[in-house]
Amino acid sequence: MKELNGKVALGVLCAILGLTISTQFKVVKGNTGEFLSAQKAQELAIELKDLRTEKSGLTEELNQLEKRLKEYEASEADESFIIRNLKNDLEKYQVVSGYKTVEGPGIEITISDPVKEHPDQGQSSLIMYNYDILLSTINKLNAAGAEAISINDQRYTSTTEVYYTSNSILINSVPTIPPFTIKAVGDSESLEAALNMRFGIVEEMRELYNLQVSLKKENNIIIPRYNKTTKFEHAKPIDTTS
């Protein structure tokens, strides 16, 4: 009887022990799951923080690139503006100095020797005695606002020479003989009026020197460029900016 009671008691103890172990296992298992969930959340939070930091850095880099792009665009626009102005200035000074062919309205005046009764009457009186009338005509045209002038297709500039030598007139070092055709681009009405006025240069050439003179207005006249190269050996520019 005592042996039976002992077995029963041992069985009860075993059952209680098994129940306790089972309960403890469930508790431990539950706590482990909670620990793993908390660790995962912490890892995700760290990853999210890193992504936000990376996004902020990329945004800042994008802003810097956009800023540089705008600077490049502005710089290119400024450079184009400067280059365009320089080209315009260069073209203007090329026209003024005679280094560019131009065209426009103006007048054409042709001056020839008097009609000769005999072909062997001698040299041209226009070349020998009256060639300075060419300079007087040019001065009148300049005073009337001529923007470009040529004599027998030689562009007249500030360095152009007009003088007699060896039975011809040198213009830009080119020997030239009559008839002399002077072309001028400008306001044709003003240019014609400056030459055709009463007691003016045209009347002087006709009445005083008996020269043949024809004058006409043109809607379009082409003045060729100056072909020589000007070298300055003595004249030096002065800096007026200081």
Backbone as CSV, one residue per row, in Angstrom:
resi,resn,N_x,N_y,N_z,CA_x,CA_y,CA_z,C_x,C_y,C_z
1,MET,0.837,-1.195,0.000,0.000,0.000,0.000,0.876,1.251,0.000
2,LYS,1.834,1.229,0.846,2.774,2.350,0.906,3.481,2.525,-0.412
3,GLU,3.775,1.397,-1.075,4.488,1.462,-2.369,3.603,2.102,-3.419
4,LEU,2.293,1.798,-3.354,1.351,2.381,-4.332,1.230,3.868,-4.119
5,ASN,1.113,4.244,-2.842,1.002,5.685,-2.547,2.247,6.425,-3.017
6,GLY,3.373,5.785,-2.862,4.625,6.428,-3.303,4.649,6.616,-4.801
7,LYS,4.167,5.651,-5.556,4.149,5.767,-7.019,3.200,6.872,-7.473
8,VAL,2.048,6.909,-6.734,1.063,7.958,-7.095,1.670,9.352,-6.869
9,ALA,2.328,9.444,-5.688,2.936,10.744,-5.368,4.000,11.116,-6.380
10,LEU,4.790,10.123,-6.814,5.848,10.388,-7.810,5.244,10.798,-9.136
11,GLY,4.125,10.149,-9.499,3.461,10.488,-10.751,2.926,11.903,-10.720
12,VAL,2.356,12.262,-9.561,1.829,13.636,-9.444,2.949,14.648,-9.559
13,LEU,4.063,14.350,-8.885,5.209,15.258,-8.951,5.732,15.413,-10.383
14,CYS,5.771,14.267,-11.089,6.236,14.321,-12.484,5.303,15.176,-13.357
15,ALA,3.999,14.992,-13.103,3.029,15.773,-13.881,3.187,17.260,-13.609
16,ILE,3.335,17.587,-12.291,3.509,19.011,-11.934,4.780,19.569,-12.532
17,LEU,5.851,18.783,-12.514,7.128,19.220,-13.075,7.020,19.441,-14.582
18,GLY,6.308,18.495,-15.236,6.134,18.648,-16.694,5.326,19.887,-17.033
19,LEU,4.275,20.140,-16.249,3.451,21.327,-16.486,4.250,22.600,-16.262
20,THR,5.084,22.611,-15.250,5.906,23.797,-14.949,6.913,24.071,-16.068
21,ILE,7.556,23.004,-16.534,8.542,23.160,-17.617,7.885,23.666,-18.889
22,SER,6.706,23.108,-19.191,5.965,23.530,-20.392,5.589,24.997,-20.320
23,THR,5.102,25.424,-19.172,4.702,26.829,-18.989,5.903,27.758,-19.113
24,GLN,7.019,27.362,-18.549,8.239,28.169,-18.600,8.749,28.304,-20.033
25,PHE,8.616,27.210,-20.792,9.060,27.218,-22.194,8.249,28.199,-23.027
26,LYS,6.933,28.200,-22.764,6.063,29.133,-23.492,6.390,30.574,-23.159
27,VAL,6.679,30.804,-21.875,7.021,32.164,-21.465,8.306,32.653,-22.142
28,VAL,9.310,31.769,-22.128,10.598,32.100,-22.756,10.431,32.335,-24.240
29,LYS,9.609,31.484,-24.881,9.386,31.616,-26.319,8.714,32.941,-26.654
30,GLY,7.733,33.295,-25.802,7.038,34.578,-26.000,7.963,35.748,-25.810
31,ASN,8.791,35.739,-24.795,9.741,36.829,-24.551,10.742,36.959,-25.683
32,THR,11.187,35.869,-26.270,12.151,35.892,-27.383,11.538,36.552,-28.595
33,GLY,10.266,36.255,-28.901,9.586,36.879,-30.032,9.473,38.374,-29.842
34,GLU,9.132,38.810,-28.602,9.048,40.242,-28.333,10.406,40.911,-28.500
35,PHE,11.487,40.266,-28.112,12.843,40.809,-28.224,13.243,40.963,-29.684
36,LEU,12.905,39.896,-30.474,13.246,39.954,-31.894,12.468,41.061,-32.600
37,SER,11.196,41.267,-32.260,10.394,42.314,-32.876,10.947,43.692,-32.539
38,ALA,11.372,43.940,-31.344,11.946,45.210,-30.928,13.264,45.480,-31.639
39,GLN,14.076,44.447,-31.802,15.367,44.589,-32.486,15.161,44.932,-33.963
40,LYS,14.166,44.282,-34.584,13.876,44.553,-35.987,13.401,45.995,-36.182
41,ALA,12.558,46.459,-35.287,12.063,47.830,-35.365,13.197,48.833,-35.233
42,GLN,14.145,48.528,-34.338,15.287,49.420,-34.150,16.152,49.456,-35.403
43,GLU,16.347,48.272,-36.033,17.135,48.228,-37.265,16.460,49.015,-38.390
44,LEU,15.122,48.872,-38.489,14.397,49.606,-39.517,14.468,51.121,-39.283
45,ALA,14.428,51.513,-38.014,14.516,52.933,-37.686,15.874,53.496,-38.099
46,ILE,16.925,52.718,-37.835,18.272,53.151,-38.224,18.385,53.255,-39.745
47,GLU,17.850,52.258,-40.443,17.887,52.256,-41.905,17.112,53.448,-42.477
48,LEU,15.945,53.733,-41.870,15.145,54.881,-42.314,15.907,56.188,-42.102
49,LYS,16.598,56.308,-40.985,17.390,57.498,-40.704,18.499,57.667,-41.729
50,ASP,19.157,56.535,-42.073,20.234,56.588,-43.062,19.696,57.025,-44.427
51,LEU,18.508,56.486,-44.797,17.911,56.844,-46.074,17.554,58.328,-46.119
52,ARG,17.031,58.828,-45.003,16.705,60.250,-44.948,17.955,61.107,-45.079
53,THR,19.050,60.686,-44.433,20.309,61.418,-44.525,20.836,61.405,-45.956
54,GLU,20.754,60.225,-46.599,21.208,60.095,-47.981,20.358,60.962,-48.914
55,LYS,19.038,60.973,-48.675,18.145,61.792,-49.483,18.490,63.274,-49.333
56,SER,18.758,63.702,-48.125,19.111,65.087,-47.875,20.396,65.463,-48.608
57,GLY,21.382,64.542,-48.568,22.637,64.800,-49.266,22.450,64.888,-50.768
58,LEU,21.633,63.985,-51.337,21.372,64.002,-52.773,20.617,65.265,-53.174
59,THR,19.680,65.698,-52.343,18.940,66.933,-52.624,19.870,68.137,-52.642
60,GLU,20.771,68.173,-51.679,21.741,69.268,-51.624,22.645,69.265,-52.858
61,GLU,23.089,68.071,-53.277,23.931,67.953,-54.465,23.175,68.387,-55.717
62,LEU,21.888,68.012,-55.794,21.061,68.415,-56.923,20.915,69.934,-56.965
63,ASN,20.704,70.545,-55.827,20.586,71.999,-55.760,21.874,72.682,-56.218
64,GLN,23.009,72.122,-55.828,24.295,72.683,-56.243,24.484,72.575,-57.760
65,LEU,24.095,71.429,-58.320,24.215,71.237,-59.767,23.304,72.196,-60.526
66,GLU,22.078,72.368,-60.029,21.163,73.305,-60.669,21.701,74.740,-60.597
67,LYS,22.301,75.077,-59.482,22.884,76.407,-59.323,24.030,76.619,-60.310
68,ARG,24.896,75.614,-60.438,26.012,75.714,-61.375,25.515,75.804,-62.814
69,LEU,24.444,75.054,-63.137,23.877,75.094,-64.475,23.361,76.495,-64.799
70,LYS,22.674,77.102,-63.838,22.184,78.466,-64.050,23.341,79.446,-64.225
71,GLU,24.411,79.234,-63.452,25.582,80.106,-63.585,26.207,79.959,-64.971
72,TYR,26.301,78.701,-65.458,26.856,78.463,-66.790,25.984,79.115,-67.859
73,GLU,24.659,78.970,-67.714,23.747,79.562,-68.688,23.873,81.085,-68.691
74,ALA,23.942,81.674,-67.486,24.090,83.130,-67.392,25.425,83.571,-67.971
75,SER,26.480,82.803,-67.668,27.808,83.141,-68.174,27.844,83.056,-69.694
76,GLU,27.202,82.021,-70.255,27.165,81.873,-71.706,26.385,83.003,-72.345
77,ALA,25.273,83.391,-71.704,24.476,84.497,-72.230,25.274,85.799,-72.202
78,ASP,25.989,86.042,-71.094,26.810,87.247,-70.988,27.915,87.240,-72.035
79,GLU,28.533,86.068,-72.224,29.618,85.962,-73.193,29.102,86.213,-74.603
80,SER,27.916,85.645,-74.921,27.336,85.874,-76.235,27.016,87.351,-76.434
81,PHE,26.516,87.991,-75.396,26.186,89.420,-75.473,27.447,90.242,-75.718
82,ILE,28.510,89.911,-74.983,29.773,90.639,-75.138,30.349,90.420,-76.529
83,ILE,30.352,89.159,-76.981,30.889,88.852,-78.301,30.092,89.556,-79.387
84,ARG,28.768,89.579,-79.232,27.931,90.251,-80.220,28.243,91.744,-80.278
85,ASN,28.413,92.370,-79.139,28.749,93.795,-79.108,30.126,94.060,-79.710
86,LEU,31.076,93.164,-79.402,32.411,93.328,-79.969,32.384,93.200,-81.489
87,LYS,31.592,92.257,-81.990,31.481,92.090,-83.433,30.854,93.324,-84.070
88,ASN,29.826,93.871,-83.417,29.187,95.079,-83.945,30.160,96.252,-83.967
89,ASP,30.933,96.394,-82.871,31.925,97.477,-82.820,32.998,97.287,-83.882
90,LEU,33.451,96.030,-84.039,34.483,95.747,-85.036,33.986,96.083,-86.438
91,GLU,32.753,95.698,-86.738,32.197,95.982,-88.061,32.080,97.483,-88.287
92,LYS,31.661,98.210,-87.248,31.528,99.664,-87.378,32.877,100.304,-87.674
93,TYR,33.920,99.890,-86.945,35.234,100.487,-87.153,35.854,100.040,-88.477
94,GLN,35.487,98.846,-88.942,35.950,98.414,-90.260,35.345,99.286,-91.353
95,VAL,34.083,99.652,-91.180,33.429,100.543,-92.147,34.075,101.916,-92.111
96,VAL,34.299,102.441,-90.899,34.876,103.778,-90.761,36.290,103.825,-91.336
97,SER,37.077,102.793,-91.093,38.462,102.775,-91.554,38.597,102.360,-93.015
98,GLY,37.497,101.869,-93.602,37.533,101.492,-95.007,37.870,100.043,-95.262
99,TYR,37.982,99.230,-94.223,38.370,97.834,-94.396,37.185,96.896,-94.604
100,LYS,36.049,97.451,-94.972,34.879,96.627,-95.257,34.131,97.222,-96.446
101,THR,33.762,96.385,-97.413,32.962,96.830,-98.550,31.565,97.193,-98.074
102,VAL,31.058,98.322,-98.540,29.734,98.785,-98.115,28.889,99.103,-99.341
103,GLU,27.604,99.205,-99.113,26.684,99.592,-100.168,25.545,100.405,-99.584
104,GLY,24.909,101.191,-100.445,23.793,102.004,-99.996,23.490,103.097,-101.005
105,PRO,22.493,103.913,-100.725,22.154,105.002,-101.646,23.232,106.073,-101.642
106,GLY,23.294,106.833,-102.695,24.290,107.898,-102.757,24.330,108.544,-104.118
107,ILE,25.490,109.071,-104.486,25.645,109.744,-105.777,26.907,109.253,-106.479
108,GLU,26.926,109.499,-107.783,28.098,109.181,-108.603,28.403,110.382,-109.478
109,ILE,29.619,110.867,-109.376,30.031,112.024,-110.165,31.252,111.647,-111.002
110,THR,31.192,111.954,-112.291,32.287,111.642,-113.209,32.880,112.945,-113.737
111,ILE,34.209,113.069,-113.644,34.926,114.284,-114.051,35.911,113.910,-115.159
112,SER,35.806,114.602,-116.291,36.668,114.314,-117.439,37.326,115.594,-117.944
113,ASP,38.363,115.416,-118.744,39.048,116.545,-119.373,38.103,117.272,-120.335
114,PRO,38.439,118.522,-120.639,37.655,119.239,-121.658,37.715,118.499,-122.988
115,VAL,36.689,118.685,-123.790,36.678,118.058,-125.118,37.804,118.649,-125.946
116,LYS,38.624,117.785,-126.519,39.761,118.240,-127.329,39.350,118.359,-128.785
117,GLU,39.807,119.451,-129.397,39.543,119.617,-130.816,40.397,118.673,-131.639
118,HIS,41.602,118.376,-131.104,42.498,117.450,-131.798,43.035,116.441,-130.772
119,PRO,43.103,115.169,-131.122,43.569,114.141,-130.180,44.987,114.361,-129.673
120,ASP,45.819,115.075,-130.431,47.228,115.251,-130.053,47.465,116.596,-129.378
121,GLN,46.468,117.094,-128.675,46.607,118.406,-128.032,47.473,118.366,-126.780
122,GLY,47.952,117.238,-126.393,48.856,117.183,-125.243,48.267,116.395,-124.080
123,GLN,48.938,116.524,-122.938,48.530,115.746,-121.768,47.232,116.273,-121.175
124,SER,46.712,115.481,-120.263,45.465,115.834,-119.603,45.671,117.069,-118.727
125,SER,44.868,118.108,-118.972,44.944,119.291,-118.119,44.403,118.993,-116.720
126,LEU,43.497,118.050,-116.638,42.945,117.671,-115.326,44.017,117.041,-114.454
127,ILE,44.879,116.235,-115.066,45.948,115.599,-114.303,47.034,116.606,-113.933
128,MET,47.434,117.422,-114.890,48.589,118.290,-114.685,48.286,119.521,-113.822
129,TYR,47.082,120.103,-113.965,46.836,121.394,-113.329,45.659,121.398,-112.332
130,ASN,44.739,120.483,-112.535,43.489,120.596,-111.778,43.140,119.360,-110.948
131,TYR,44.116,118.487,-110.702,43.762,117.259,-109.973,43.327,117.536,-108.536
132,ASP,43.748,118.718,-108.004,43.345,119.033,-106.639,41.840,119.281,-106.522
133,ILE,41.171,119.417,-107.688,39.713,119.557,-107.660,39.066,118.284,-107.128
134,LEU,39.771,117.173,-107.248,39.266,115.909,-106.693,39.186,115.995,-105.167
135,LEU,40.217,116.557,-104.559,40.231,116.699,-103.108,39.140,117.670,-102.637
136,SER,38.933,118.733,-103.408,37.873,119.687,-103.054,36.508,119.004,-103.110
137,THR,36.314,118.162,-104.114,35.040,117.439,-104.240,34.838,116.490,-103.061
138,ILE,35.900,115.810,-102.683,35.808,114.872,-101.552,35.506,115.622,-100.258
139,ASN,36.131,116.766,-100.075,35.859,117.560,-98.870,34.393,117.975,-98.804
140,LYS,33.839,118.383,-99.968,32.429,118.758,-100.003,31.534,117.570,-99.632
141,LEU,31.878,116.408,-100.137,31.080,115.207,-99.843,31.167,114.836,-98.365
142,ASN,32.359,114.921,-97.814,32.511,114.624,-96.379,31.720,115.605,-95.527
143,ALA,31.750,116.881,-95.908,31.010,117.896,-95.158,29.505,117.663,-95.251
144,ALA,29.062,117.013,-96.339,27.633,116.755,-96.537,27.186,115.439,-95.897
145,GLY,28.106,114.754,-95.239,27.723,113.538,-94.514,27.964,112.238,-95.241
146,ALA,28.858,112.230,-96.219,29.174,110.974,-96.910,29.753,109.961,-95.924
147,GLU,29.278,108.721,-96.017,29.727,107.681,-95.094,30.839,106.815,-95.680
148,ALA,30.959,106.808,-96.994,32.036,106.066,-97.666,32.232,106.674,-99.044
149,ILE,33.506,106.784,-99.472,33.839,107.433,-100.743,34.886,106.600,-101.479
150,SER,34.767,106.552,-102.791,35.799,105.913,-103.611,36.067,106.771,-104.840
151,ILE,37.320,106.670,-105.342,37.703,107.337,-106.589,38.207,106.258,-107.530
152,ASN,37.530,106.083,-108.653,37.876,105.011,-109.603,38.046,103.675,-108.878
153,ASP,37.108,103.397,-107.982,37.038,102.149,-107.209,38.186,101.987,-106.210
154,GLN,38.868,103.089,-105.911,39.844,103.077,-104.829,39.192,103.724,-103.598
155,ARG,39.113,102.968,-102.507,38.452,103.478,-101.306,39.244,104.644,-100.740
156,TYR,38.543,105.734,-100.470,39.201,106.915,-99.898,39.163,106.810,-98.374
157,THR,40.355,106.849,-97.748,40.471,106.767,-96.300,41.330,107.923,-95.794
158,SER,41.587,107.916,-94.507,42.401,108.991,-93.917,43.855,108.933,-94.378
159,THR,44.282,107.788,-94.917,45.677,107.666,-95.370,45.796,107.660,-96.896
160,THR,44.692,107.855,-97.594,44.725,107.838,-99.063,45.436,109.078,-99.597
161,GLU,46.370,108.864,-100.509,47.080,109.976,-101.142,46.482,110.226,-102.530
162,VAL,46.426,111.497,-102.913,45.963,111.894,-104.247,46.955,112.939,-104.754
163,TYR,47.875,112.505,-105.620,48.855,113.470,-106.128,49.362,113.055,-107.507
164,TYR,49.911,114.039,-108.193,50.349,113.854,-109.577,51.756,113.258,-109.618
165,THR,51.941,112.311,-110.517,53.264,111.744,-110.763,53.244,110.954,-112.066
166,SER,54.234,111.189,-112.893,54.424,110.423,-114.137,53.166,110.345,-114.993
167,ASN,52.561,111.497,-115.252,51.408,111.592,-116.139,50.180,110.824,-115.639
168,SER,50.089,110.655,-114.351,48.913,109.998,-113.764,48.710,110.529,-112.345
169,ILE,47.600,110.168,-111.767,47.309,110.527,-110.387,47.390,109.254,-109.547
170,LEU,48.227,109.302,-108.539,48.325,108.144,-107.642,47.225,108.222,-106.580
171,ILE,46.463,107.157,-106.494,45.421,107.031,-105.465,45.611,105.673,-104.800
172,ASN,45.950,105.694,-103.529,46.303,104.446,-102.812,47.432,103.712,-103.531
173,SER,48.385,104.499,-104.056,49.562,103.974,-104.768,49.212,103.330,-106.108
174,VAL,47.989,103.557,-106.589,47.561,103.002,-107.874,47.510,104.134,-108.905
175,PRO,48.269,104.048,-110.012,48.209,105.079,-111.045,46.811,105.142,-111.674
176,THR,46.266,106.348,-111.750,44.895,106.523,-112.235,44.858,107.694,-113.201
177,ILE,44.074,107.550,-114.265,43.930,108.611,-115.261,42.451,108.917,-115.464
178,PRO,42.144,110.101,-116.060,40.744,110.454,-116.297,40.098,109.470,-117.295
179,PRO,38.776,109.370,-117.239,37.873,110.118,-116.364,37.913,109.586,-114.929
180,PHE,37.672,110.482,-113.972,37.634,110.120,-112.560,36.169,109.994,-112.117
181,THR,35.843,108.842,-111.598,34.485,108.599,-111.108,34.516,108.521,-109.583
182,ILE,33.855,109.473,-108.970,33.787,109.517,-107.505,32.414,109.021,-107.070
183,LYS,32.424,108.027,-106.205,31.175,107.496,-105.666,31.120,107.781,-104.174
184,ALA,29.933,108.100,-103.690,29.760,108.391,-102.266,28.441,107.797,-101.786
185,VAL,28.508,107.104,-100.649,27.306,106.543,-100.020,26.849,107.488,-98.916
186,GLY,25.573,107.787,-98.923,25.011,108.697,-97.922,23.635,109.143,-98.378
187,ASP,23.127,110.192,-97.770,21.845,110.754,-98.193,22.034,111.413,-99.555
188,SER,21.427,110.812,-100.573,21.690,111.266,-101.941,21.235,112.710,-102.170
189,GLU,20.135,113.113,-101.534,19.651,114.487,-101.702,20.664,115.492,-101.140
190,SER,21.183,115.200,-99.944,22.148,116.108,-99.313,23.450,116.152,-100.094
191,LEU,23.911,114.991,-100.552,25.169,114.942,-101.297,25.056,115.690,-102.618
192,GLU,23.947,115.481,-103.310,23.762,116.179,-104.591,23.665,117.692,-104.386
193,ALA,22.927,118.078,-103.368,22.764,119.514,-103.103,24.095,120.170,-102.755
194,ALA,24.975,119.437,-102.025,26.269,120.012,-101.631,27.154,120.284,-102.834
195,LEU,27.027,119.478,-103.896,27.867,119.659,-105.080,27.214,120.553,-106.124
196,ASN,25.884,120.532,-106.178,25.173,121.225,-107.256,24.689,122.618,-106.873
197,MET,25.036,123.084,-105.703,24.569,124.409,-105.281,25.135,125.496,-106.199
198,ARG,24.478,126.648,-106.199,24.921,127.750,-107.033,26.308,128.222,-106.596
199,PHE,27.163,128.422,-107.570,28.568,128.773,-107.337,29.325,127.679,-106.577
200,GLY,28.803,126.465,-106.674,29.412,125.338,-105.979,30.504,124.679,-106.802
201,ILE,30.940,123.504,-106.345,32.091,122.846,-106.939,31.829,122.377,-108.368
202,VAL,30.605,121.906,-108.659,30.299,121.450,-110.009,30.309,122.628,-110.988
203,GLU,29.702,123.725,-110.576,29.704,124.918,-111.438,31.119,125.430,-111.635
204,GLU,31.932,125.375,-110.620,33.327,125.813,-110.738,34.086,124.966,-111.748
205,MET,33.902,123.637,-111.692,34.611,122.755,-112.623,34.168,123.011,-114.054
206,ARG,32.893,123.254,-114.238,32.384,123.463,-115.591,32.752,124.843,-116.139
207,GLU,32.526,125.864,-115.329,32.693,127.221,-115.824,34.141,127.692,-115.781
208,LEU,34.858,127.358,-114.712,36.218,127.873,-114.548,37.258,127.010,-115.261
209,TYR,37.091,125.676,-115.173,38.103,124.767,-115.733,37.645,124.088,-117.015
210,ASN,36.412,124.348,-117.394,35.865,123.770,-118.631,35.907,122.243,-118.626
211,LEU,35.753,121.654,-117.461,35.769,120.193,-117.335,34.381,119.626,-117.630
212,GLN,34.375,118.399,-118.051,33.109,117.704,-118.271,32.695,117.016,-116.960
213,VAL,31.515,117.317,-116.503,31.055,116.786,-115.214,29.646,116.229,-115.369
214,SER,29.446,115.021,-114.920,28.104,114.427,-114.869,27.841,113.969,-113.440
215,LEU,26.650,114.200,-112.972,26.285,113.877,-111.582,24.916,113.199,-111.578
216,LYS,24.825,112.084,-110.872,23.541,111.381,-110.788,23.393,110.708,-109.430
217,LYS,22.145,110.615,-109.016,21.823,109.914,-107.772,21.577,108.436,-108.083
218,GLU,21.928,107.597,-107.131,21.742,106.153,-107.285,21.078,105.584,-106.037
219,ASN,20.215,104.582,-106.261,19.577,103.906,-105.122,20.534,102.967,-104.394
220,ASN,21.503,102.448,-105.124,22.468,101.538,-104.490,23.835,101.700,-105.145
221,ILE,24.797,102.008,-104.330,26.180,102.161,-104.779,27.057,101.256,-103.925
222,ILE,27.983,100.568,-104.561,28.917,99.687,-103.851,30.278,100.376,-103.766
223,ILE,30.773,100.505,-102.568,32.104,101.082,-102.332,33.029,99.959,-101.884
224,PRO,34.089,99.633,-102.644,34.972,98.523,-102.273,35.799,98.842,-101.040
225,ARG,36.327,97.806,-100.421,37.147,97.959,-99.231,38.538,98.485,-99.589
226,TYR,39.200,99.022,-98.596,40.580,99.479,-98.726,41.496,98.258,-98.670
227,ASN,42.376,98.111,-99.663,43.141,96.875,-99.802,44.539,96.919,-99.187
228,LYS,45.011,98.110,-98.842,46.350,98.197,-98.267,46.317,97.951,-96.761
229,THR,47.459,97.581,-96.215,47.588,97.373,-94.772,48.305,98.565,-94.147
230,THR,47.689,99.132,-93.137,48.280,100.295,-92.471,49.127,99.838,-91.281
231,LYS,50.393,100.256,-91.271,51.294,99.927,-90.167,51.693,101.212,-89.441
232,PHE,51.530,101.193,-88.138,51.892,102.353,-87.332,53.237,102.091,-86.643
233,GLU,54.249,102.831,-87.066,55.580,102.675,-86.476,55.877,103.754,-85.446
234,HIS,55.252,104.888,-85.558,55.566,106.020,-84.695,54.372,106.411,-83.803
235,ALA,53.178,106.310,-84.333,51.991,106.699,-83.549,51.648,105.594,-82.553
236,LYS,51.573,105.954,-81.281,51.255,105.003,-80.208,49.962,105.436,-79.506
237,PRO,49.090,104.487,-79.197,47.850,104.852,-78.492,48.138,105.320,-77.068
238,ILE,47.310,106.227,-76.579,47.439,106.743,-75.222,46.335,106.157,-74.371
239,ASP,46.705,105.619,-73.211,45.724,105.056,-72.283,45.051,106.206,-71.527
240,THR,43.770,106.402,-71.793,43.023,107.485,-71.148,42.151,106.995,-69.999
241,THR,42.283,105.693,-69.650,41.452,105.141,-68.582,41.991,105.457,-67.195
242,SER,43.283,105.725,-67.091,43.898,105.971,-65.784,43.765,107.439,-65.382
